[in-house]
Amino acid sequence: MADLHLRIITPQREVLTADTPFVVLPGTMGELGILPDHIPLVTTLESGVLRYSRDGKEVAVAVHYGYAEVQDNKVVVLAEMAELAEDIDRARAANAEQQARTQLKQLLTEQQLEEYRMKKYESKLKRAAIRQIVSGG
């Protein structure tokens, strides 16, 4: 069985070119497993892990949004961003995760406060309308 020819390209550079027996793509509707002789396909990609095989071992690539085209045993990934394991600063990624979690928690708290205010004023509006109906207005 022939291998797939995988290329991962971002606006900045070609990140990877490899021959592999399979590719797993992080599609927006779920993971897509691609084997040789797969039917032609174009799909959108979500931020996730692209997996492929190199020297009998599964390799992971961080892919952040984009498109993939499968045709004639070629898989071309056009991603907004893609990172190989050796290119990732783990400490920086952990710090970015913590900052994002803190900011998200703050935004959720603010959103909950706004929702409470909105319900409060909707309730006041409803009371005022009911009062007018009951008072004959």
N, C-alpha and C positions, 0 to 999 in steps of 0.2 A: 504494500500500500504506500502511495506517495505521501510525503509530508506536506504540510501547509507552509506557505511562505508568509510570515508575519512581519508587518511594518507598523511601527507606532510613530506618528509624526505630530508635533505641536507647532504652533506658529514660530517658535524660537529655533527648533532643531528637529532632526530625526533622532528619536530617543533609542530606537531599537530596530534591528533587522535580524530575524532568526528563522530557521527552518524548524518546525515542531510538529509532532503528531496530533496535537490538539490545541485549541484555544478556548478559554472560557471568558466571555465578555460580560461586564456589568451593565446589561441593558436596562432601559427605563421601566420595562415591564417584568424584569427579573433576569436571572442569569441565562446566558445563551451558550450552549456547548457547541463548538464547531469542530467537525472532523473532516478529513479529506473527502472530496466529492460532495460537499454540502451544496445544497441548492443556492443559487445566487440570492443575495439579500443585502438590504441596506437598513440599518437600524440606528436609533439614537442611544447614546450611552449616558448612564448616570455616574455620579462620583462613586467609585468603588474599586474593587481589586480585579484586575485582569490576570488570569493565570495561563501559563503555558508550560511545556516541558522542555528542559535543556539537559542533555546528557542523562536522561532517565530520571531527573529530579524536577519536581514542580517548582516553578519560579513565579513570584508575585510582582506585579507592577501596579503602583497607584495611578489610577486614571481618573481625571476629573472632567466629566462632561465631554460630549462630542458626538462623533458618528463613526460607524464601522461599515465597511463594505466587504462582502464575501463574494468572491467570483473566481472561477478557474483555479481553485486551491490556493488562492491568495486572500489574506485578511489584511486590509488596510484600515488602521485606526487613525482618525483625525481627532485629536483631543485638545481641549483648551490647555490642559496641563497633564503631564505624565512624569512619574518619578520612579526610578529604579531604587531598589533597597539601599544600594551603596551611595546614592545621592541624597538620602534623607538624614537630616540631623535629628536624631531621636529626642534629645533633650529639648530642642526648639519646638518639635511637634507636640511634646507633652505640655510645654509651657503655653503654646497656642491653644491647646485643648482646654486647659484650665482657665485661660482668659475668656475663651468663648463661652464656657459653662457659666462663669461669673456674670458675664454680660447678658447671657440669655436668662439667667435667674432674675437679674435686675429688670429686664424688659418684661418678663412674665409678671413680676410683682407690679410694675407700672400698669400693665395691661389689666390685671385683676382690679386695680384701683379704679381705672377708667371704666371698666365694666360695672363696678359697684356704683360709681357716680351716674352712669347712664341709666341703670335700673332705678336709682333714686329719683332722677328727674322724670323718667317715664312714669313712675308711680305718682309723682306730683301732678303731672299732666293729666293722668287718668282721673285722679281725685278731683281736680279742677273741672274737668269735663262732666263728671258725674254730678258734682255739686250744681252746675249750671242746668243740667237736665232736671234734677230734682226740684230746683228752685223755680222752674218754669221758664228757663231761658233758652 
